[in-house]
């Protein structure tokens, strides 16, 4: 360790008596988009001159002062960390902002001791900021109480903050803007949560709901939620089992292109869906997809299957992969990347999921599974992180950019999805595939945004079926 590095490990202030008029500290920093987002988040300042580049570009005020307030915070940085340093207390500041700071600009901020007031341990600093072209951004003064006690202590580590920029669900909803609303049979929407979901989706132009269930209960829920049901079709059915059967019948008859779960148990709805003579089964096994918006991941992430197939066998997993891959085809992604998860990334005869992963990859090599790029077995870290895979010398076309996580069984998938939701602030939209039509599964714990996303995902898939891009 060099002497310079050793000094950098400590903060040391300059007390009032040691400060001379003319003492100066400077700081250079380049403005990034993350800086703007963090400034808005911490300060609560959502002024569009800071947060909306288009508005700032069109606004005369925006062109002149956008982000200059961020540059002003660097004065506090210098005074608190460098001169005088630890123990400094702000009294006042007087700044005039003269120029614009944009993303990518590098500014140099300086504070210079201008005047000392001995009776008050007060120092007035001249403050100045210029950009990389030498243009002045601000000029003024800051008045502080300087510390009187010498402080030298280890430097604290800067906290790590991650800024999330992608909006997975926003992108899905945007994709639906050019699509017609899809007629949807909603089975037993008899409480506020299960009724608000389809009505909100209808108001957003995603679906045209047919409400199937006991009409009195549906209207009572509407009254409680202050929802206007005029203009919506209601098919009366005496109870939840009848509502599920009737909703499936509406779909079989071609009156609806999607099915949506209301306030009945998933098993009740799926029993009607898989009924041999009257259901919606195809030659493919049904499976569930959690369409996840994970703040720490850079794109949509699907976990399958975490709700339908408890212990899927090898050929079941083939269908589960095909169902999920077709969902991405509907999104416009020709070859989604599938990570076949296990506890380890090597084939182990004692861990069945690793053997099945190897078999699935070989099946893909020989064309038995197409329309996706498969790799496995992969542990979760190696699937999500290219760096983790590199550390273990795994050369994978999937690692770090995975679209679909194929889990070994329902238990592990359900736990994974809920861990992401409750520990990583992820949101989970739900859809069942492999039937004649997409089936929207929502939970009363879902946010409005997640319910909307479930409808959007299903609508995109239904339009792909309608266009012949997916055959059921």
C-alpha positions in Angstrom: 0.0 0.0 0.0 1.4 3.4 -1.0 1.4 6.4 1.4 -1.2 8.1 -0.8 -3.5 5.0 -0.6 -3.0 4.9 3.2 -4.1 8.6 3.4 -7.1 7.9 1.3 -8.3 5.4 3.9 -8.8 8.2 6.4 -10.7 11.5 6.6 -9.0 14.4 8.3 -10.6 17.8 8.8 -9.1 21.3 9.1 -10.1 23.1 12.2 -11.0 26.8 12.2 -7.6 28.0 13.5 -5.8 26.1 10.8 -7.8 27.5 7.9 -6.2 30.4 6.0 -8.0 32.8 3.6 -7.2 31.5 0.1 -7.3 27.8 1.1 -9.1 25.9 -1.7 -10.5 22.4 -2.4 -11.7 21.2 -5.8 -13.8 18.3 -7.1 -14.4 17.0 -10.6 -17.4 14.8 -11.5 -19.2 13.7 -14.6 -23.0 13.8 -14.5 -24.7 10.4 -15.3 -28.4 9.5 -15.8 -28.1 7.6 -12.5 -27.0 10.7 -10.7 -30.2 12.5 -11.9 -32.4 9.6 -10.8 -30.8 9.4 -7.4 -31.0 13.1 -6.9 -34.8 13.0 -7.7 -35.3 10.0 -5.4 -33.5 11.4 -2.4 -34.7 15.0 -2.7 -38.2 14.2 -3.9 -37.7 16.8 -6.7 -39.5 15.4 -9.8 -39.4 18.7 -11.7 -39.5 17.6 -15.4 -36.5 20.0 -16.1 -34.5 17.3 -14.2 -36.3 14.1 -14.9 -37.8 14.4 -18.4 -35.1 15.0 -21.1 -37.7 15.8 -23.8 -39.3 18.5 -21.6 -35.9 19.9 -20.7 -34.9 20.1 -24.3 -38.1 21.9 -25.3 -38.2 24.3 -22.3 -36.1 27.4 -22.3 -35.8 27.2 -18.5 -34.9 23.5 -18.8 -32.1 24.2 -21.2 -30.6 26.8 -18.9 -30.8 25.2 -15.4 -31.6 21.5 -15.8 -29.4 19.5 -13.4 -27.5 22.6 -12.1 -29.1 21.9 -8.7 -27.3 18.5 -8.7 -24.0 20.4 -9.3 -24.9 22.6 -6.3 -24.9 19.5 -4.1 -21.2 19.0 -4.8 -20.4 22.1 -2.7 -21.8 20.3 0.3 -19.6 17.3 -0.7 -16.4 19.5 -0.6 -17.3 21.4 2.6 -18.3 18.2 4.5 -15.5 16.0 3.2 -12.5 18.1 2.3 -12.5 21.7 3.6 -13.1 22.2 6.4 -14.3 18.5 6.5 -15.8 16.4 9.3 -17.7 18.5 11.8 -18.6 21.3 9.5 -22.1 22.8 9.9 -23.8 24.7 7.2 -25.1 28.2 8.1 -26.3 29.6 4.7 -25.5 29.8 1.0 -26.1 32.3 -1.7 -25.7 31.0 -5.3 -26.6 32.2 -8.7 -26.9 29.5 -11.4 -25.7 30.6 -14.8 -25.4 27.6 -17.0 -26.7 24.1 -17.9 -25.3 20.8 -16.9 -26.3 17.8 -19.1 -25.7 14.1 -18.9 -22.1 13.4 -19.8 -20.8 16.9 -18.8 -17.9 17.0 -16.5 -17.9 19.8 -13.9 -15.2 21.2 -11.6 -16.4 22.6 -8.3 -14.2 24.7 -6.1 -14.6 26.2 -2.6 -12.1 28.9 -1.5 -11.9 30.4 2.0 -12.9 34.0 1.5 -13.4 35.4 5.0 -13.0 34.2 8.6 -15.1 35.5 11.5 -13.1 34.5 14.6 -15.7 35.2 17.3 -18.1 32.7 15.7 -15.7 30.1 14.3 -17.4 31.0 11.0 -15.8 30.8 7.5 -17.3 32.2 4.3 -16.3 30.3 1.2 -16.5 31.4 -2.4 -18.0 28.7 -4.5 -17.7 28.2 -8.2 -18.5 25.6 -10.8 -17.4 25.4 -14.4 -18.0 22.7 -17.1 -15.4 21.0 -19.3 -15.5 23.9 -21.7 -14.8 26.4 -19.0 -18.3 27.8 -19.0 -19.5 29.0 -15.6 -22.4 26.9 -14.1 -22.8 28.7 -10.7 -21.1 31.3 -8.5 -21.7 32.3 -5.0 -20.8 31.8 -1.3 -21.4 29.3 1.5 -21.1 30.2 5.1 -20.3 27.4 7.6 -19.4 26.8 11.3 -15.9 25.3 11.0 -15.0 22.5 13.4 -12.8 23.3 16.4 -11.9 19.8 17.2 -9.4 17.8 15.1 -10.9 14.6 13.7 -9.0 11.8 11.9 -10.8 8.6 11.4 -11.2 5.7 8.9 -13.1 6.7 5.8 -16.7 5.3 5.6 -17.5 3.2 2.6 -19.9 4.8 0.1 -23.2 2.9 0.3 -24.1 0.9 -2.8 -27.2 2.0 -4.5 -28.7 0.4 -7.6 -30.9 2.4 -10.0 -33.4 0.5 -12.0 -34.1 1.9 -15.4 -36.0 -0.8 -17.3 -39.8 -1.0 -17.1 -40.7 -4.6 -18.1 -44.4 -4.3 -17.5 -44.5 -0.8 -19.1 -43.0 -2.3 -22.2 -45.6 -5.1 -22.3 -48.4 -2.6 -21.9 -46.9 -0.4 -24.6 -46.8 -3.4 -26.9 -50.6 -3.8 -26.4 -51.4 -0.2 -27.5 -51.6 -1.3 -31.1 -53.7 -4.4 -30.3 -57.5 -4.7 -30.1 -59.0 -5.5 -26.7 -59.5 -9.3 -26.4 -62.8 -10.8 -25.2 -62.2 -12.6 -22.0 -64.4 -14.9 -19.9 -63.9 -14.1 -16.3 -64.9 -17.0 -14.0 -66.6 -16.1 -10.7 -65.4 -12.4 -10.1 -67.3 -12.2 -6.9 -65.1 -10.1 -4.6 -63.7 -6.6 -5.0 -60.2 -7.7 -6.0 -61.2 -10.2 -8.6 -63.8 -7.8 -10.1 -61.6 -4.7 -10.1 -58.9 -6.6 -12.1 -60.9 -7.2 -15.3 -62.7 -3.9 -15.1 -59.4 -2.0 -14.8 -58.0 -4.0 -17.7 -61.1 -3.2 -19.7 -60.7 0.5 -19.0 -57.1 0.2 -20.1 -58.2 -1.3 -23.4 -56.7 -4.7 -22.8 -59.8 -6.9 -22.6 -63.5 -7.0 -23.1 -64.7 -9.0 -20.0 -67.7 -11.4 -19.9 -68.4 -11.7 -16.2 -69.5 -15.3 -15.3 -70.9 -16.1 -11.9 -73.7 -15.4 -9.5 -75.0 -12.1 -10.7 -76.2 -10.9 -7.3 -72.7 -11.5 -5.8 -71.0 -9.8 -8.8 -73.2 -6.7 -8.5 -72.7 -6.6 -4.7 -68.9 -6.6 -5.2 -69.3 -3.8 -7.8 -71.4 -1.7 -5.4 -68.8 -2.2 -2.7 -66.0 -1.2 -5.1 -68.1 1.6 -6.7 -67.7 0.0 -10.1 -70.1 0.7 -13.0 -71.0 -2.6 -14.7 -73.3 -1.0 -17.3 -72.1 -2.1 -20.7 -70.5 -5.4 -19.4 -72.1 -8.7 -20.1 -72.9 -10.9 -17.1 -73.6 -14.6 -17.5 -75.4 -15.8 -14.4 -74.1 -19.1 -12.8 -75.2 -20.3 -9.4 -71.8 -21.1 -7.8 -68.1 -21.2 -8.5 -68.0 -24.7 -10.1 -70.8 -23.7 -12.4 -69.1 -20.4 -13.2 -65.9 -22.2 -14.1 -67.8 -24.6 -16.4 -69.7 -21.8 -18.0 -66.6 -19.7 -18.6 -64.9 -22.6 -20.3 -68.1 -23.1 -22.4 -68.0 -19.5 -23.5 -64.4 -19.9 -24.7 -65.1 -23.3 -26.4 -68.0 -21.6 -28.2 -65.7 -19.0 -29.7 -67.3 -16.1 -27.8 -64.0 -15.4 -25.9 -60.4 -15.7 -26.7 -59.0 -15.7 -23.2 -60.0 -17.1 -19.8 -59.4 -15.3 -16.5 -59.6 -16.6 -12.9 -61.8 -14.8 -10.5 -62.4 -15.4 -6.8 -62.5 -19.2 -7.0 -59.8 -21.7 -6.3 -57.3 -22.4 -9.1 -58.1 -26.1 -8.9 -61.8 -25.4 -9.6 -61.0 -23.4 -12.7 -58.4 -25.9 -13.9 -60.7 -28.9 -13.4 -63.1 -27.3 -15.9 -60.2 -26.5 -18.3 -58.9 -30.1 -18.3 -62.3 -31.9 -18.5 -61.9 -34.4 -21.3 -65.1 -33.8 -23.2 -65.9 -30.1 -22.3 -62.5 -28.6 -21.5 -59.8 -26.6 -23.4 -57.0 -29.2 -23.5 -54.7 -29.6 -26.5 -52.1 -32.2 -27.2 -49.7 -30.3 -25.1 -49.3 -30.4 -21.3 -50.6 -27.2 -19.5 -48.0 -25.2 -17.6 -47.8 -21.9 -15.7 -45.5 -19.0 -16.3 -44.6 -16.4 -13.7 -43.7 -13.3 -15.9 -41.4 -11.5 -13.5 -40.4 -7.8 -13.4 -37.3 -8.0 -11.2 -35.7 -4.6 -10.4 -32.2 -6.1 -10.3 -32.6 -7.9 -13.7 -32.3 -6.2 -17.0 -35.3 -7.7 -18.8 -38.5 -9.8 -18.4 -37.8 -13.1 -16.6 -40.1 -16.1 -16.8 -40.1 -18.8 -14.1 -41.8 -22.0 -15.1 -43.6 -24.1 -13.8 -44.4 -22.9 -10.3 -48.2 -23.5 -10.1 -49.5 -26.4 -12.2 -47.1 -29.3 -12.5 -45.9 -30.5 -9.2 -43.1 -33.0 -10.1 -42.8 -32.8 -14.0 -41.0 -35.7 -15.7 -38.7 -35.3 -18.7 -41.4 -35.2 -21.4 -43.5 -32.8 -19.3 -40.6 -30.5 -19.2 -40.4 -30.5 -23.0 -43.9 -29.1 -23.1 -43.2 -26.7 -20.4 -40.2 -25.3 -22.4 -42.2 -25.2 -25.6 -45.1 -23.3 -23.9 -42.7 -20.7 -22.4 -40.7 -20.3 -25.6 -43.9 -19.6 -27.6 -44.8 -16.9 -25.1 -41.5 -15.2 -26.0 -42.2 -15.8 -29.7 -45.4 -13.8 -29.2 -43.2 -11.1 -27.6 -41.2 -11.0 -30.8 -38.2 -12.9 -29.5 -37.4 -15.8 -31.9 -35.0 -17.8 -29.7 -35.4 -17.1 -26.0 -32.6 -18.4 -23.7 -33.6 -21.2 -21.3 -31.7 -22.0 -18.2 -32.5 -25.5 -16.8 -32.0 -25.1 -13.1 -30.6 -27.5 -10.6 -28.7 -27.2 -7.3 -25.4 -27.7 -9.2 -24.0 -27.0 -12.7 -22.6 -30.5 -13.3 -24.4 -33.7 -14.2 -24.7 -35.8 -11.1 -26.4 -39.2 -11.3 -27.7 -38.7 -7.8 -29.6 -35.5 -8.7 -32.3 -36.3 -11.2 -32.8 -32.8 -12.4 -29.2 -32.6 -13.7 -29.8 -35.8 -15.8 -33.0 -34.3 -17.2 -31.2 -31.0 -17.9 -28.6 -32.9 -19.9 -31.2 -34.9 -21.8 -33.2 -31.7 -22.6 -30.1 -30.0 -24.0 -29.3 -33.0 -26.2 -32.9 -33.1 -27.4 -32.5 -29.5 -28.4 -29.3 -30.3 -30.2 -31.1 -32.9 -32.3 -34.1 -30.7 -33.1 -36.6 -32.3 -30.8 -37.0 -29.0 -29.0 -36.8 -25.9 -31.3 -37.3 -22.2 -31.0 -35.2 -21.7 -28.0 -31.5 -21.8 -26.8 -31.1 -24.3 -23.9 -28.4 -24.8 -21.4 -28.2 -26.8 -18.2 -27.9 -28.0 -15.6 -27.2 -24.5 -14.3 -27.3 -23.3 -10.7 -29.3 -20.2 -10.2 -26.2 -17.9 -9.8 -24.7 -19.3 -13.0 -27.9 -18.7 -14.9 -28.4 -15.1 -13.8 -24.8 -13.9 -13.6 -22.3 -14.2 -16.4 -19.6 -13.3 -13.9 -20.6 -16.2 -11.7 -20.5 -18.6 -14.7 -17.1 -17.3 -15.7 -15.7 -17.8 -12.2 -16.7 -21.5 -12.5 -15.3 -21.7 -16.0 -18.8 -22.2 -17.6 -19.0 -21.1 -21.2 -22.7 -20.7 -21.7 -24.8 -18.9 -24.3 -27.5 -18.4 -21.6 -25.6 -17.2 -18.5 -26.3 -13.6 -17.6 -28.9 -13.1 -20.3 -31.5 -15.8 -19.5 -35.1 -15.3 -20.5 -36.7 -18.5 -19.0 -35.8 -20.3 -15.8 -37.0 -23.9 -16.0 -37.3 -25.1 -12.4 -37.0 -28.7 -11.3 -40.4 -28.8 -9.6 -43.3 -26.7 -8.4 -41.9 -26.3 -4.9 -38.6 -24.8 -5.9 -40.3 -22.6 -8.6 -42.9 -21.3 -6.2 -40.3 -20.5 -3.5 -38.0 -18.8 -6.1 -40.8 -16.6 -7.4 -41.9 -15.6 -3.9 -38.3 -15.0 -2.8 -37.8 -12.6 -5.7 -41.1 -10.9 -4.9 -40.5 -10.4 -1.1 -36.7 -10.0 -1.0 -36.0 -8.3 -4.4 -39.2 -6.3 -4.7 -40.1 -8.2 -7.9 -43.6 -8.4 -9.3 -45.1 -11.5 -10.8 -47.7 -11.7 -13.5 -49.3 -15.1 -14.0 -50.5 -17.0 -17.1 -51.3 -20.6 -17.9 -50.3 -21.9 -21.4 -50.9 -25.1 -23.3 -54.6 -24.8 -23.5 -56.6 -23.6 -26.5 -56.4 -20.1 -25.1 -54.2 -18.3 -22.6 -55.5 -18.4 -19.0 -54.9 -15.4 -16.8 -54.2 -16.3 -13.1 -54.1 -13.5 -10.7 -53.9 -13.3 -6.9 -55.7 -10.9 -4.6 -52.2 -10.1 -3.3 -51.2 -8.8 -6.8 -50.7 -5.1 -7.4 -52.8 -3.3 -10.0 -49.6 -3.2 -12.1 -49.1 -7.0 -11.9 -52.8 -7.7 -12.7 -52.5 -5.4 -15.8 -49.4 -7.1 -16.8 -51.1 -10.6 -16.6 -53.8 -9.3 -18.9 -51.2 -7.7 -21.3 -49.2 -10.9 -21.5 -52.3 -12.9 -22.3 -53.5 -10.4 -24.8 -50.2 -10.5 -26.7 -50.3 -14.3 -26.7 -54.0 -14.3 -27.9 -53.2 -12.0 -30.8 -50.3 -14.3 -31.8 -52.8 -17.2 -31.8 -55.2 -15.2 -33.9 -52.5 -14.3 -36.4 -51.5 -17.9 -36.8 -48.0 -17.3 -35.3 -48.8 -19.9 -32.6 -50.9 -23.0 -33.1 -52.7 -24.5 -30.2 
